[in-house]
Structure formats: C-alpha cells, structure tokens
Amino acid sequence: MSKIASTLTAPAISCMHCAMAITNGLKSVEGIDNVSVDVETKKVMVDYDSDLVSEESIKAKLSELGYPAEGQRFAY
C-alpha cells in the first residue's frame, strides 16, 4: 500500500459549489482517502492509495466533473 499526497491545480474552480462538487465526486472513487479544495488558490489536495487509484485516473475524474487539472505528487 503506497500512500500518496497530490496537489492539483484546477483553473476552473471559482466558488464553494465547485469545491463541493469536486470533493463529493472524488470521495466516491475507491482509494481516495481525503480531498481538500482551496477555492482561492484553485488547488485540490488529494490523499490516496496508489495501489487502488492512479493520479491519472484522479485527473480523468476531475475532467469528467468539469475541472481539468495538472499537479504534482508526493509520497509519504
């Protein structure tokens, strides 16, 4: 089990509704442990198990939700 923390930037984030849509959408993905969205900086912080979900699939889910993103991951 590999725990990963990714910080993704999603320029389309503009309000708390966006943050809630992202949080609810990502929390439904198996392997994602925690989601935090900062509307001001347009950052999505995701803690996940890389054995169950990949960063690419998280980005794909964000795109599906209407918030395409780029990011950087950190193992911990």
C-alpha positions in Angstrom: 0.0 0.0 0.0 1.5 3.3 -1.1 0.0 6.5 0.3 0.4 9.5 -2.0 -0.4 13.1 -1.5 -1.1 15.1 -4.7 -1.7 18.8 -5.1 -3.5 19.5 -8.4 -4.3 22.9 -9.9 -7.8 23.2 -11.5 -8.2 26.7 -13.0 -12.0 26.2 -13.5 -12.6 26.3 -9.7 -14.4 29.6 -8.9 -16.7 29.0 -5.9 -17.6 26.8 -3.0 -20.1 24.9 -5.2 -17.1 23.9 -7.3 -15.3 22.8 -4.2 -18.2 20.7 -3.0 -18.7 19.1 -6.5 -15.0 18.1 -6.6 -15.0 16.8 -3.0 -18.1 14.7 -3.5 -17.0 13.5 -6.9 -13.5 12.4 -5.8 -14.6 10.9 -2.5 -16.7 8.4 -4.4 -13.5 7.0 -6.0 -12.1 3.9 -4.3 -8.7 4.5 -2.9 -9.1 8.2 -2.3 -8.8 8.9 1.5 -9.1 12.6 1.7 -9.9 15.6 -0.5 -9.4 19.3 0.3 -10.2 22.1 -2.1 -8.9 25.7 -1.8 -11.1 27.9 -3.9 -8.7 31.0 -3.8 -5.6 29.1 -5.0 -7.6 26.7 -7.2 -5.8 23.8 -5.6 -7.1 20.3 -5.0 -5.2 18.3 -2.4 -5.8 14.5 -2.6 -4.5 11.8 -0.3 -4.9 8.4 -2.0 -3.6 4.8 -2.1 -1.7 4.4 -5.4 -2.3 0.6 -5.3 -6.1 1.4 -5.8 -6.1 4.5 -7.9 -3.7 6.4 -10.1 -3.1 10.2 -10.3 -4.1 9.9 -14.0 -7.4 8.4 -13.0 -7.9 11.2 -10.5 -7.2 13.8 -13.2 -9.6 12.0 -15.5 -12.3 12.1 -12.8 -11.7 15.8 -12.3 -12.0 16.4 -16.1 -15.2 14.4 -16.1 -16.5 16.7 -13.3 -15.6 19.7 -15.4 -12.4 20.7 -13.6 -9.4 19.6 -15.7 -6.2 19.7 -13.6 -2.5 19.4 -13.5 -0.4 18.5 -10.5 2.5 17.2 -8.6 2.5 14.2 -6.2 4.4 13.4 -3.0 4.8 10.0 -1.4 4.5 9.8 2.4 
